[in-house]
Amino acid sequence: MPTSQPTSLRLVVPMIPPSVNSYVRHTRAGRHYVTAEAKAFKQAVALLARRQSVDAESYKVGIVIYLGKGQKGDLDNFSKVCLDSLTACKAIHSDAAVAELFMQKFRDIQNPRTEITVEAL
């Protein structure tokens, strides 16, 4: 029996994504590399997605960040690694196909996390 592709995906990542300012570092030689923090977030998204993907031409993505005690960050700087993570684990085919992006930021001292939803458009 063929399996159908889900039209949506919801992930609760027990981490806060690194800011775009902490995503990539540059060496004096001009090379760049992804930080360990960004790699860890991408791996967590891949594990939670469990090889699921939303097959669509375009996507609506919601990202809700729940900061813990002492954590901070600009909301717009969190989106890059979240979208790149979805693309890297093939939950979406391209972050360029995201037509709608909704983001919110709250504080939850007891349970910092990132909730990501993907819907087919």
Backbone hydrogen bonds, N-H to C=O, Kabsch-Sander energy under -0.5 kcal/mol:
donor,donor_aa,acceptor,acceptor_aa,energy
9,L,118,V,-2.2
11,L,116,I,-3.1
13,V,11,L,-0.6
13,V,114,T,-3.3
15,M,13,V,-1.4
20,V,77,N,-0.9
22,S,19,S,-2.0
23,Y,20,V,-0.8
24,V,20,V,-0.7
25,R,33,Y,-2.7
27,T,31,R,-3.1
30,G,27,T,-1.6
33,Y,25,R,-2.3
35,T,23,Y,-2.4
39,K,35,T,-2.4
40,A,36,A,-2.4
41,F,37,E,-1.8
42,K,38,A,-2.5
43,Q,39,K,-2.4
44,A,40,A,-2.1
45,V,41,F,-2.3
46,A,42,K,-2.2
47,L,43,Q,-2.4
48,L,44,A,-2.4
49,A,45,V,-2.3
50,R,46,A,-1.1
51,R,46,A,-0.6
52,Q,49,A,-2.2
54,V,91,A,-2.8
55,D,6,P,-0.7
55,D,53,S,-0.7
56,A,54,V,-0.9
59,Y,97,A,-2.1
60,K,119,E,-2.5
61,V,100,E,-2.9
62,G,117,T,-2.5
63,I,102,F,-3.0
64,V,115,E,-2.7
65,I,63,I,-0.5
65,I,104,Q,-2.7
66,Y,113,R,-3.0
67,L,65,I,-0.6
67,L,106,F,-2.8
71,Q,68,G,-1.6
77,N,74,D,-1.2
78,F,74,D,-0.5
78,F,75,L,-1.4
79,S,75,L,-0.5
82,C,78,F,-1.2
83,L,79,S,-2.8
84,D,80,K,-2.6
85,S,81,V,-2.0
86,L,82,C,-1.9
87,T,83,L,-1.9
88,A,84,D,-2.8
89,C,85,S,-1.9
90,K,87,T,-1.3
91,A,86,L,-2.1
92,I,86,L,-1.3
97,A,94,S,-1.3
98,V,95,D,-1.2
99,A,59,Y,-2.1
99,A,97,A,-0.8
100,E,59,Y,-1.8
102,F,61,V,-2.8
104,Q,63,I,-2.0
106,F,65,I,-2.9
108,D,67,L,-2.8
111,N,108,D,-0.6
113,R,66,Y,-1.6
114,T,13,V,-2.6
115,E,64,V,-2.8
116,I,11,L,-2.8
116,I,114,T,-0.5
117,T,62,G,-2.6
118,V,9,L,-2.8
119,E,60,K,-2.4
120,A,7,T,-2.4
121,L,58,S,-2.5
